[in-house]
Amino acid sequence: MQDWSTYDDRMLVSGRQHLGQTVVYTPSVTGVAQTLRAVYDRRSVLLNSVGDVGVREQMCEMQYRAADFAPSPVVGDTIVIGGQTFRVSQPPQADGQGGAVVMLATAAL
C-alpha cells in the first residue's frame, strides 16, 4: 500500500501535465536555464475601492511541483512563460502537498 504523499505527488504530476505549460526557469545562483512545466495564472485583484471607484492590479502566479525546481526559486530569478519574461517577486509559498506557488512580476527590460 502506498502512502498519502505518493498520491499527492501523482496528482501534482498529472495536473502539471494537463493544465500546465512549458516555462523556462533561470535561477540567478546558477544562470543555467531549465525547461519545466508549471501552471501559470494571471488574475485581476481589487486592491482598494471607494464607492463605485476601485483600483485593480494584475497578479501573476506560477504553481509548480517543488521537486521539479532545483534550486527552489528565489526573489529575482527569471521565468519565461509564453514568450513573456517575469521575475520572481516574492518567496515561494509551499502548499503542504509537495507543490508551491510563487508570485511573478513582469521583468523590466
Secondary structure, 3 states (H helix, E strand, C coil): CCCHHHHHHHHHHHHHHHHCEEEEEECCCCCCCEEEEEEEEEEEEEEEEECCEEEEEEEEEEEEEHHHCCCCCCCCCEEEECCEEEEECCCCEECCCCEEEEEEEECCC
